[in-house]
Amino acid sequence: MRNAYQAIVAATIFLSLQLTIGIWHLGSNSMIACGFFGAFFIFLAAIPSKKQVAFAMSVGFVFALIYTLCGGKFSHEGSTSLLLCLGGFVGAGCIFIMSVEPRRFALPLRDALVLPVFSLVAGLAMQFTNGAPHASYDLMLYRFDSIMGFSGRSVVMMFREFPWIGSTASSVYKSLLIFPPLFHAWASWKGKAKINLMHAFVAAGITGFLFYKICPAIGPLYAFGSAFPDAMPDHQQATVLLTTGVNNAMPSMHMTWALLVLVSAFEIGGFLAPTIASVFVLFTALATVGFGEHYLIDLIVSVPLVLLVRGIVSKRPVKVFVGASLVIAWTLLLRFGVPLSAPTEWALIGATALIVASASFSWTVDRLSPDTALMSARATHPLHVKELNQG
């Protein structure tokens, strides 16, 4: 009877995952695929047996086979997108294995489901809250960048002069969602995670969504269309635009997530993790401004947002207060288009960096969260964790 029940549960989970794969077109949706692919790294960090890894890979192959037989399409946007999509099927297989063994993989399973669930909820939320005509403050952000002496055109010119930089930036931009679960798993496996990076990812997404409402903006490519980047308007014409675009420019969530990964990488230590994360941050920054998704000031405001998010996850009220105060001050300053000189803008940016650095390094260190501590214990002492789960 027990075996029959377990078989029914396993079949239900398998069918649910297969339906999700089909509905989201996992083979051609690289963003959703990244969410599933990340489960693979979290699964490995939990130290599964070779048999479990082989089984997960096999289940992933079956998912891909059924998807193909049902007419599912695979990405034709380049090798990076195709690799991510194929990895998504492997990640789905890992989620299946963890789901049918909840006592062994309870915490890893929860973290592995963060990105797939977040992607679905975030997509629905953005569709629900956007679409109707609304105010956009893109010209305010564009004016701030211009007075500061920066133009996205300079990055575009770099892409034109050195195409490999642009193609690398594009690949990194597409694979953004791979890095949070990768470094979360890496830090957990090494036992050096001070916060749960997946929890920080969600906290950043929710917080950023709220700040989108304070200073709505859609990004230069969508605000100025074909005028970006070679025929941008006079930056002195700082007026409010009316648009139906999606407000997701200020602050930059891409940069916020990338910086959260970078901080985690330095906590891991060594040479490899910080180097990979630094390259990731660099090309993410180039992609966001070079492809017209963000203004430079969007990236700058993401710095105090990282402080706020880490304060929320680590339950540090001082960091929450300082980070929130800075982000709110910046968004209000930009929304109301307060005219500033270039030296004043640079002074404010420098003051923000100093305050964030002081709050990050001078005050109390983040504690190791109970969830992260338990997952770290699983990575190094699986038998001990088995006793904890049974106790």
C-alpha positions, 0 to 999 in steps of 0.5 A: 500500500505504501509503495502504491502511494509513493508511486502515485505521488511520484507520478503526480509530481512528474506530470505536474513538472511536465505540464509546467515545462510545456506551458512555459515552453521550457525549450525556447524560453531561456529565462524560465530555463535558467530558473530550472537549471539553477536547481541542478547546482543546488541539488549537487551542493546537497551531496547526492549519490551518484545514483541520484545524479544519474537518475536526475539526468535520466528524468531530465532526458525523459522530460525533454523527449516528451516535450519534443514528441508533443511538438515543443520547440527549442531555442534558435537564439544562439548556443547560449540560449540553447544550452540554458534551455537544455540545462532547464530539463536537467534542473527539472529532473533534479527537482523531481528527485528532490520532490520524491525524497523530501526528508533528504532534500527538504531545504535544497528543494525549497531553494530550488523552487524559488526561481521557477515560482518567482519567475511565474509570480513576477511575470503575472505581477508585471502583466497585471500592474502594467499595460494601461497608459501611465507616467514615465520619468525616463527623461529625468533619469536621462538628464541625470546621466547626461549632466553626469557626463555619461551616455549609453551611446559610449557603450554601444560604440564599444559594442560596435568597435568590439563585437565580441564584447557585445556578444559576451554581454548578451550571453551574460545578460541572458544567463543572469538567473543562473548565477544566484543559484550557482553561488548560493550552492557554492557558498552552501557547499563551502559552508561560508554562506552568511545569508541565503542568497535565494531568499535575498534574490526574492527580497530584492525582486519584491523590494525593487517592484515597490520602488518601481512605483516611486519613480516609474521608468521603462529604459531608454530603448523603450522610451526613445525607440529608434532615437536610441542611441544615436539621436537622443533628445535634448536632455534639458527637456526633462518632462514626464512621458506617457507610456504603456511600457513596463516599469522595471528600469529604476532601480536596476534589478539586474545589477542588484542581483549581480551585486548580491552574487558578488558579495556572496562570492567574496564571502566564499573567498579564494580567487575563482569565485570573486573573479567569476562574479566580478566578470559577471557584474562587469558584463551585466553593467555593460549589457544593461546600459549598452542594450538600452535597458537601463540608465547608469543611475539605475545601476548606481541606486542598486548599490544601496538596494543591495545593502537594504536587501542584505539587511532584510535577510540577515535581520539587521535593522541598521542596514535596513534603515540606511539602505532604505533611506538612501534608495528612497532619497534617490528615487524621490530626487530623480522622480521630482527631477531636482536640477543638480550640477555635475559636481553635486551629482558626483558628490552624492554618488560618492557619499552614497558609496561611502555610507554603504561601505561604512554600513557594510563593513563597520557594523555587525557582521551578518549571522549565518542563518539557520536555514543556510547553516543546515544546508551547509551541514548537509553539504559537509555532514550528510549523516549528521543532517539525517539525524537532525531531520529524523530527530 
